[in-house]
């Protein structure tokens, strides 16, 4: 194995790692938050000013420190980092304050100079940082100031990237609490009363063996619900809830809040993707009917009655009549694919998809025999069953969304090339969640309480968005996803 050199020219050509911190500081819209922190301090001691303390919190996120103590150790041994945050690397030496003392026996006054006080540490203590962080948490809990920064950054990203927000997606991830979830015998509560137990169930069929499998994951803590741009892999909005909260109503509430806060994003968005756990007729109908956004959400297979039929063949998809009230030849699967069944030979063929007719709010399909020049012995019977007399163009089947199951039929049919391209972009959410878990330390943390967790997650997402914005503004759009890559030196 070839081992890399400890010192390389790449390291020399790259700028200091502190430039990444400066990138976040320069592009984070934190002026209002810092002003409130200044007001909250009022006439208190100013040994450690608000701006350096705030920058130190950002440094802990940018440089991925798992705890306050880890950050303070880095500050103590790195004067450059202290200066970048705004601290004075030298200890603060206070002058003793002389005072006049009167002798009670003689009545004579004299000046007494007390001993020189110990210098104030250049690096704040963990107590100082914890109290400061408590003020930040209070501002997020009462005024939502961390979440507000994410909204501002979203709009700034839309300004510098004209296509930012065209392709959105949703995914949820679990964040375990630092608490074990065990109930105390004395208090009757866990050490994190805001958290609770959640479970996530996945199931499928093994492609090699054909056996069904099921996996259930349980955790004590919280759920992070994230909407992101799936093209640029940048977060757009987030919500943190106890682990037991269902994703589907949370998603719908997030969509309404997101487009209410930023109506221009609703006009810009073209499609919205999510995995099959978010499959819901209500969600799909809301996206299309209210916002004209195409839902690219995988469809669950919930049909069960046919599986009890003695003639059920597991190798073939289940089909049902498109119009159960008439003896027609048109059937469809639960995934939304539409077929015709020849009344003479019993052969099943896929109808030719002809696109979505927005003015009719309907999917248009055409007879495969007419579309592809195939020979169909039951064509006449098919036309008779459908009550149509088509010409050379062949039979046309229109599926109006308002008249059918909105969970199954959507403007972009499930499995079509455009649906598949958009759905494949959803993997961007998994990469974002991976960065949040690993780069920002949520796989191993010491956080308890939903207010503290929301603040910590919000800061991580805001820093991610601010660094992306900074890279774009400085002409490095290819680095907007990077959280650890050094900023290249300029000539």
N, C-alpha and C positions, 0 to 999 in steps of 0.2 A: 504494500500500500504506500502510495506517495503522500508524504506529510507536507502540509503547507507551511511556509515560513511564518515565523512569529511576526516579523515586520515585512511588509510588502509595499510595492509602489502604489497599489490601489489605495492603501490606507493613507499614504502621503498625499495622493491627489484628491482624496475626499476631504470635505470640510470637517470641522469639528462636529462631534455628535450633538453638541449643544445647539446647533442650528435647527435641529428638529424641534427642540423645545421652543426656540424663538419663533419658529414657523407657527406653532400652536398659539403662542402668546399674541403674535401680531394679528392673527385672523380670527380669534375667538371674540365674539361680541359680548364682552363681559363688563362694559363700562357701568351699566345700571346696577349690576350685582355688586361691584366694588364700591360704588357710591353708597349703597345701602349698608354695606359692611362698615364703611367709614362712619356713617351716622350711628350705627349700633354701638360702635366703640366709644363715641362721645368724648368725654374727658378722661378716659382710662389711660393707663400707661401705654406708651408708644415705643417700647423697646424693640418690638418687631412690627414694623408697619404693615398695613393691610395688603398693599400690592405685593411685597415680597412673600408674605405668607400665602397669598393666593397663587402666585407663580410657583411656590414650592409644592402646593397641592397638584398643580398641573404637571410639574416635573415628576411627581410620583406616578402619575398616569402615563406620561410619555415614555418614561424609562422603566415602567412595568414593575414597580416595587409592590411587593405583596402586603406590606404593613408600614405604618408610620415609622416604626423603629428602623426598618430597613432604609427608608428615605433619609432619616436623620443621620444615620451612619454614613451614607453617601455624601450628604452635605458636609459633614465634619471632616471628611478626608479629601474633599474636592473643592478647593477655593474657587475654581472657575465656575462651578455650578452655583455656588453661593452668590457670586457676582452676577451671573446670568439671571438669578431669581430676584436680585436687588438687595441682598444682604451685604453688610460690611464684613469682610472676612476677619477683621481684627476685633478682639473683644471690646466691649463698650466700657470705658473707664470713667466712672463718675467721680466728680470732685466732692470732697467732704464739705458739709455745710456748717460753717462756724456759727456759734450761738453765744449770746451774752448770758452769763451766770452771775447771780448776786449772792455773796456770802451772807448767810443769815445772821452771823455773829457780829461781823464788822460792818456790814452794809455796803461793802465795796463791790463794785462790779468788775468782772474780768471776761475776756474772750476765751472761750473754750473751743478747740478744734478737735472734733471726734476723729477716730481712726479712719483711714481711707477705706471705703467699702470695697468688697470684692468686686472685680469686674464682671459685668453681665456677659454671659456666654454669647458668642457670635451666632451659634446655632440654637434655635429655639428648642425647648424641651418637648417631650411627647405630650406633656400636660398643656403647653401652649398651643400645639397643633390640634389636639383633641378639642379644646375649647373653641378654637377658630372653626374647625370642621363642624362643630355643633351649630354655630351661627349660620353656616352655609346650608346645613340640613334644614334649619328653621326657615330660611328664606325659600327653599324649595317646597317645603311642606305647606307654608302659608300663602306664598305668592307664585309658586311654580317657576322660579327664575332660571333654574337649570334647563327645564323643559322649554322655556321661552327662547333660550339661546339656540336650541335645535330648530325651532321654527324660523328664526332669523337666518340661520345658516342654510336652511332648505331654500329659502327665497334667494339668497345670494348665489347659491349653486345654480339655481334656475336662471339667474341673470347671466352667468358666465358660460353656461352650457345650454344652448338653445334646445337641445333634445333631452335634457335631464328631466326625468319623470315620465317619459313616454311609455316605459315598460316597468311596471311596478310588480312587486311580489310580496307575499306574506309567509312568515314561518315563526314557529315558537320553539323555544328551547328551555330546558330546565336549569335553574340555578339553585343548587342545594344551599341550605342555610348552614352557618357555622354551628348551629345547635344540632344535637343528636335527635331531637324530636321526642325524647323520653319525658314523661310527665313527672314533675316533682311531687313527692309524697306530702311535702309541707305546704306548698303553694297551690297544688292542683293544676299547674300550668307547665308548659315547656319553657326552656330558657330563651326562646324566641316566640312569644305569643302571637305575633303577626303571621307567622308561617304556618303552613299545614301540609298534609300529605297529598301528593299527587301521583297519578299513575298514567302511563302511556302504553297503549297496546298496539302492537303491529302483528300482522299475520299475512300469510301468503302460501304459495305452493312451491315446493322445491322443484326446479326445472329438471334436475337430473333423476330424482326418484319419484316425483309426482305426489309426494306426501305433503299434507298440509302441516304448517308450522305456526306457532304463536309465541310471541315474546312480550312479556309484561315488565315494564320498568317502573319502580316506585322510588320516590325521593321525598324528603322533607325540606320544604323551602318555598321557592317562588317560581313563577313562570314569566319569562321574558317574551313578549309578543312584539315582533318587529316587522315594519313595512320598509322596504328598501327599493332602490332603483336597481333592477336586475341587469342592466347593461353596464353601468359603471361600478356596481357593487358598493354603493354608498347608502347608508341608512337615511331614511326619510322621516320616520316617526316610530315611537316605541311606547309600550305600556308594560308596567310591572304589576303583577297580581299575585296573590297567594296561589300555591301550586294547584289547588283543586278547582280553580275557576276555569270554566269551559272556554275553548278557543273560539268557537263559532260566534256567540254573541259579542265576545270581545272584538273580533275582527270587524263585525258590522258597525260597532260603536266607534272603532278607530277610523274606519273609512269615512263615516259621517263627520267626525271631528276634523279629520285631515282635510277634507275638501271644503269644510266650512271655514277653517282657518286660512286655507290657501285655495280659493276658487280657481285661480289660474292653473293650478296643478290638475284639477279635474278636467279642464278643457284640453290640457296637453296630453293627458294619459290616454293611451290607446288600448292597452290590455293589462290584465291583472292576473297573476298566476299564484296558485297555492296547491298543496298536495291534497290527496284524497281525504285526509282527515277533516278538511274544511269543506267538503262537498255538501252543498245545501241549496235547495231550490230558492230559498229566500235570499241568500247571498248573491247567487248568480242573477236572479231577477233584479235585485237592487242595483247591481253594477251596471247592467245594460239599460234598464228602464229609467233610472234616475240620472245616470252619468254618461250613458252611451259608451261605456267601457266594456270591451269584450272579456268575459271571464274565461280564463284558461286554467280551470280547476279540474283535477282528475276526478273521475266518477267512481263511487263505490259500487260494488256488486251486492245488492241487497235482496234481489229476487230469490225466494226460497221455495215457493210452491212447486215449481217445475222439477226441483231436485227430488221430490218425493214420488214422481211419476215412475212407474216400472220401466218405461222406455227411455228414461233420461240417459243421455250420453255425455259424460264429463268432458270428452274431447271437443265437443261442439258448443258454441255459445248459445245461451238461452235466447229465444226470440218470442216476441208477442206481436199481436196484430196492431197495426198502426191505428186502425179504427175498429175497436171491438164490436161496434154495433152493426157492422156490415160484413158479409162474407167476401172480403177483398183478398187480393194476393200480396199485399204489401205488409211486410213485417219489419220489426226493428229490434236491436239488441239494447241492453241496459246502458251500453256505452254510447248509443246514439247512431250507430251505423244502420242504414236503411237498405232493405233487400226486397226483391220480388221472388215469389215462388211460382214456377211454371205450373199451371193447373193440369197439364198433360203429362209431363215427365217428372214433375216434382223437384226439378233442379232449382237451386237457389242462386241468384246472381245479385251482385252489388249494383244498386242504382247509381247512375252517373251524376255526381254532384255538379250543379250548375251555378253555385254561388248563393250568397245571401241577398235577398231583396229587402233593402232597408225601408222602402216606401210601403211594403206590405208586411214588414216584420216577419218574414217567412224564409225558410230554407227551400231552395228549389232543386229538385232532382228530375232526372230524365230516364226514360226506359233504356236499359242497357242494350237491347237488341237494336233500337234505332240509333243510339249514340255510337255504338262500336261496330255496327254492321253485322250483328250476330243473327243466326237463324233461331226463331222461337216458335215452336209448334202451338203453344197455347196463347199466342198473342191476341187472337180474337176473343177468347174466353176471358183473358185478363182485362181487356177493354170493357167487356160486358160486365164483369164483376165490379169494376170501378165506376161504371156508369158514364163512360167517356167515349167520344168518337174522334180520336186524334187523327191528324193528317200524317204527312210524311215525317214530320218532326218527331212523332212518337208521343207516347203518353208522358205527361208532366205531373209530378207529385209535388205539391207545396205543403210544407209543414209550418203552420203559423204558431209562433212561440206562445201566444196567449191562449191557445187552445190545447196545448199538450204539456207534458211534464217538464217544468223549467229546469229541473235537476238534470235531465237527460239531454234536452235539446237546447243548444246555445248558438249564438250567431256564427261562431267558428267551430265547426263540428269536431268532436273529440277524435283524435288520431289523424286528422288531416295534416298535410305538411306544414301549413302555417301555424296550426295549433301546436304541433310537436316542436317547432322552432321556438315558439314563445315559452312553452312549458320547460324546455331544456334550459332556458335562462334562469329558471328558478333555483338551480344549483348555486347561484350567487349567494342566496340567503344562507346556505350551509357554510359557505366560506366565511361570510361575515360573522356568523355565530361562532365559528371556530376561532376567529381572531379575538372576539370578545371573551371567549372562555380562556384561551391560552395566552394571548399577548397581554390582556388586561387582568389576568389572574383570577377570574371567577371560578376556575376549577378548584383552586385552593386559596381560600380567603378567610378573614376573621370578622365578617360582617353579620350583624344580627339586627332585625328590625326593618320593616318595609320602608320607613322614611329614609333611613341611612342607605339601604340597598338601592332605592330609587335614585337618590342623589349620586351614589357611586356609579351606577349604570349610566345615568344621564350625562355625567362628566365624561365617561369613557366614549360615549357615542358623540358628544359634542366635540371632543378632541379629535376623533376620527374624521368628522365632517370638516372641522377647521383645517386640519392638515391637508385634506383633499382639496379644499378651496384654495389654500396657499400654494399648493403645487400647480394648480391650474393657472392662477393669477401670475405665477412666476415662470410660466412657459414650460412646465414639466407635467403635462397631463398623463404621461405614461407612468408617473410615480404616484398618482393620486390614491391608489389602493395600498401603498406601502406604509407600514408603521415603523419599520426598523431600518430600512435602506438609507445609507448616508446620502446627504444632499451633495451632488457633485460640485466641485469647485468651478467657478466661472473664470474665464480668461481676462 
